[in-house]
Amino acid sequence: MTTNWGDLRVSDAHVHFFSHGFFRLLAEQRAGLTVESIGPALGWQMPPEDAGALADRWVEELDRHGVSKAALIASLPGDGASVSAAVGKHPSRFLGYYMVDPLKADASRIAGVPCLFPAMHRYSMADARVDSFLEALPGKTVFVHCGVLSVGVRKKLGLASPFDMRYSNPLDLHAVALKHAGLRFVVPHFGAGYWREALMLADMCPNVYLDTSSSNGWMKYEGLSLPVVLRRALDVAGPSRLLFGTDSSFFPRGWNRAVFDAQQAALVEVGVSRETAAAIFSGNLEGLL
């Protein structure tokens, strides 16, 4: 992709793969809700039933923007097969991330990167069952959502979101990351409102990475700007532990170019080198996985 630093590889560390299976699982959560009714309610295009066809569309979308790779997130437990199908069809373009509740009996059956949402599934990262789950992981990378958790699609569809932010603090990861030093933990959205805590965690644990995804609306809580956030993250975590992401998810919007443009402009303002930009926009993610 052509950037302010010339041609750079760009790989997105945070794309939600909103498959037909994802919407079917959502529809099952409220009487009278169907996949067919969800599209008009959201103003979105519903994906084809074939996950491979949706994967093809994402490849076309990434090609249109010059994006090399994307980490696709199965955004509900039980929809892992959709992401597996996409990764299987385009292994050079996609990385598989899978939402999982580690307290469930089948949690350890994940083939790719597990995505943990403690506030959503209401558990502490200090729970002994989470520790057992981490001990049994076949891979080396774990995604852990911390901070504010607001799922807009649930609100628009009238679905309850009984999340518990008591389990959202990035510092809950401190002892876990120290104990599991062989694992790499990715905290998205700069901690999504727990900015100070995310920085403290990254400072104390060299196996903690921060992803830059979303519009980062949490900055309003701190009165921060994106250049300030990126500059301080670079000072604390360093250029090798920041992963560019957009939080893209649905069509017809597709890949959220506006997020890339905002982050590129902020990094230009910070004055990062071509080497640092290359690491953030692709090198760190591809090296991590």
Beta strands, then each sheet from edge to edge (+ up, - down):
strand 1: 2-3
strand 2: 6-7
strand 3: 11-16
strand 4: 69-74
strand 5: 94-99
strand 6: 113-116
strand 7: 141-144
strand 8: 184-187
strand 9: 208-211
strand 10: 242-243
sheet 1: 1+ 2-
sheet 2: 3+ 4+ 5+ 6+ 7+ 8+ 9+ 10+
end
